[in-house]
Amino acid sequence: EKYKALQARFSSIESTSTRSRNRFRQLLSQGKFDEAGALLDEIIRGESAEQTRLAEDHYSRALLYNLNFDDRRAFEEYRTAYTLAPKDGEIAVKYAWVLLEQENFQQSVEVNTAILPVLEAAKDVRGKEMRLMALVNLGSAWVSLGVPDQAANVLNQAVPLAKELGDSSGTASLLSVALVNLAATYQEMQDYEHAKALY
C-alpha cells in the first residue's frame, strides 16, 4: 500500500513537471520570455525541493535500516541520499562516518573535505556540531591512512571547537576521540611532548 502511494506521488511529480515543461516550450515559442523565465524558475525550485525531499527520505530510510541492524542496506541509502544532496551537512557527515566504519578511508576524506567549507559557514550550534563531526571523521581517516601531519592539522581544529560547544549533544565523546587520535598522531610523529600532554 505504501509502495503504491510512493509510486503515485512520484508519478504526479513527473506529470506536473512534464506539463510545466510543455507550457515553458509554448511560452518560449510565443516569444514570452519573461513568463517562460518565471515558469522555468518555478520548475527549478520544484525540482530542487523534490531532490532535497527525496534525499531526506533516503536518509531517513538509512536510519531505519540502522535501527534494524541492516548496515548494508543502510549504506546504500546513505550513499543515495549523499548523491542527491552532497551539500547537506548532516547527510554528508553521516555518510563519511559510515565510509570510515567500512574502512573506506580515502572516500571518507573526500566527502569530509568537500563538506567542510559548507559547514564552516554555519553559525548555529547544530552546524558547528556537524563541523566538529566532520573534523573528527577527517582526522580519524587521516590517522588510518597514515598521514599524521594532516591528521594533526585537522584534529587541532576539532579540539577547540569541541571545547567551544561544551555540553551540546555528543560533544564530549567527539572531544575524547579527537584527543586520543591527536595523541596517537603526535606519537607517530615522534612528538612525545605533545602526546604526553594530551594523555
BELSUL-V149334 format. One record per residue. N is the residue number from 1. RES is the residue in one letter. PHI is phi in whole degrees, -180 to 180 (NA if undefined). OMEGA is omega in degrees with one decimal (* if undefined). BURIAL is + if it has 24 or more other C-alpha atoms within 12 Angstrom, else -. Layout:
[[N	RES	PHI	OMEGA	BURIAL] [N	RES	PHI	OMEGA	BURIAL]]
This chain:
[[1	E	NA	179.4	-] [2	K	-65	178.6	-] [3	Y	-63	179.3	-] [4	K	-64	178.5	-] [5	A	-64	178.6	-] [6	L	-65	177.6	-] [7	Q	-61	-179.8	-] [8	A	-63	179.1	-] [9	R	-59	-177.7	-] [10	F	-74	175.1	-] [11	S	-65	180.0	-] [12	S	-68	177.4	-] [13	I	-64	-180.0	-] [14	E	-61	-175.9	-] [15	S	-68	176.9	-] [16	T	-63	179.5	-] [17	S	-63	179.8	-] [18	T	-63	178.4	-] [19	R	-62	-179.6	-] [20	S	-64	180.0	+] [21	R	-67	177.1	+] [22	N	-64	178.1	-] [23	R	-64	177.5	-] [24	F	-58	-179.7	+] [25	R	-61	179.1	-] [26	Q	-64	179.5	-] [27	L	-62	179.6	-] [28	L	-63	-179.7	-] [29	S	-67	178.6	-] [30	Q	-87	179.2	-] [31	G	77	178.8	-] [32	K	-91	-170.9	-] [33	F	-69	178.9	-] [34	D	-65	179.0	-] [35	E	-66	178.9	-] [36	A	-63	178.7	-] [37	G	-64	179.0	-] [38	A	-64	178.5	-] [39	L	-67	178.2	+] [40	L	-63	175.4	+] [41	D	-60	177.7	-] [42	E	-64	178.9	-] [43	I	-61	-179.2	+] [44	I	-63	179.0	-] [45	R	-61	179.6	-] [46	G	-64	179.3	-] [47	E	-66	179.3	-] [48	S	-64	179.7	-] [49	A	-64	179.9	-] [50	E	-65	179.8	-] [51	Q	-65	177.6	+] [52	T	-64	179.3	+] [53	R	-62	179.3	-] [54	L	-64	177.5	+] [55	A	-61	178.3	+] [56	E	-63	177.9	+] [57	D	-65	178.1	-] [58	H	-65	178.1	+] [59	Y	-63	178.0	+] [60	S	-62	179.1	-] [61	R	-65	177.9	+] [62	A	-61	178.5	+] [63	L	-62	177.7	+] [64	L	-66	176.1	-] [65	Y	-62	176.1	-] [66	N	-60	179.3	-] [67	L	-62	178.4	-] [68	N	-95	179.1	-] [69	F	58	177.7	-] [70	D	-107	-173.8	-] [71	D	-65	-179.1	-] [72	R	-63	-179.5	-] [73	R	-71	176.9	-] [74	A	-61	-180.0	+] [75	F	-58	179.9	+] [76	E	-60	179.9	-] [77	E	-69	176.3	+] [78	Y	-61	-179.7	+] [79	R	-63	179.0	+] [80	T	-64	179.3	+] [81	A	-60	-179.9	+] [82	Y	-66	178.4	+] [83	T	-61	-179.8	-] [84	L	-77	-175.3	+] [85	A	-141	-176.7	+] [86	P	-68	179.6	+] [87	K	-99	175.2	+] [88	D	-83	-173.7	+] [89	G	-58	-176.9	+] [90	E	-64	179.8	+] [91	I	-64	-177.6	+] [92	A	-64	-178.1	+] [93	V	-65	179.4	+] [94	K	-66	178.3	+] [95	Y	-62	178.4	+] [96	A	-63	178.2	+] [97	W	-64	179.4	+] [98	V	-63	176.2	+] [99	L	-61	178.2	+] [100	L	-63	178.1	+] [101	E	-61	-179.9	-] [102	Q	-86	-179.7	-] [103	E	62	173.0	-] [104	N	-96	-169.5	-] [105	F	-65	-177.1	+] [106	Q	-63	179.9	+] [107	Q	-69	175.6	+] [108	S	-62	176.7	+] [109	V	-59	-177.8	+] [110	E	-63	-178.6	+] [111	V	-66	179.8	+] [112	N	-64	-179.8	+] [113	T	-63	-179.8	+] [114	A	-71	-174.7	+] [115	I	-88	-176.5	+] [116	L	-57	177.6	+] [117	P	-60	177.6	-] [118	V	-67	-177.2	+] [119	L	-72	179.2	+] [120	E	-64	179.6	+] [121	A	-78	-177.5	-] [122	A	-71	-179.9	-] [123	K	-109	-179.5	-] [124	D	-82	-176.0	-] [125	V	-61	-177.8	-] [126	R	-62	177.9	-] [127	G	-63	177.6	+] [128	K	-68	175.9	+] [129	E	-63	178.0	+] [130	M	-63	178.3	+] [131	R	-63	177.6	+] [132	L	-60	178.8	+] [133	M	-61	179.0	+] [134	A	-64	179.3	+] [135	L	-64	179.1	+] [136	V	-66	175.4	+] [137	N	-56	-176.9	+] [138	L	-63	177.9	+] [139	G	-60	178.6	+] [140	S	-63	178.6	+] [141	A	-65	178.5	+] [142	W	-64	176.4	+] [143	V	-59	-178.4	+] [144	S	-64	178.3	+] [145	L	-82	179.0	-] [146	G	75	178.6	-] [147	V	-118	-171.0	+] [148	P	-65	-178.8	+] [149	D	-66	176.8	-] [150	Q	-66	179.7	+] [151	A	-61	-179.0	+] [152	A	-63	179.2	+] [153	N	-59	-176.7	+] [154	V	-71	-177.5	+] [155	L	-68	175.4	+] [156	N	-68	172.6	+] [157	Q	-81	-176.6	+] [158	A	-71	-173.8	+] [159	V	-60	179.5	+] [160	P	-65	177.8	-] [161	L	-66	177.8	+] [162	A	-62	178.9	+] [163	K	-67	177.4	+] [164	E	-64	-178.3	-] [165	L	-72	175.9	+] [166	G	63	-171.9	-] [167	D	-94	179.3	-] [168	S	-67	-170.6	-] [169	S	-55	174.3	-] [170	G	77	-175.3	-] [171	T	-65	-177.8	+] [172	A	-61	-179.7	-] [173	S	-69	177.5	-] [174	L	-67	176.4	+] [175	L	-63	178.2	+] [176	S	-60	179.4	-] [177	V	-62	-179.6	+] [178	A	-61	-178.4	+] [179	L	-67	178.6	+] [180	V	-63	179.0	+] [181	N	-65	179.5	+] [182	L	-67	177.6	+] [183	A	-62	178.5	+] [184	A	-64	178.3	+] [185	T	-65	178.0	+] [186	Y	-62	177.1	+] [187	Q	-63	179.5	-] [188	E	-62	178.9	-] [189	M	-84	-178.5	-] [190	Q	61	174.7	-] [191	D	-102	-171.3	-] [192	Y	-69	179.0	-] [193	E	-64	178.2	-] [194	H	-67	179.3	-] [195	A	-61	-178.6	-] [196	K	-63	179.5	-] [197	A	-63	-179.5	-] [198	L	-83	178.0	-] [199	Y	-82	*	-]]
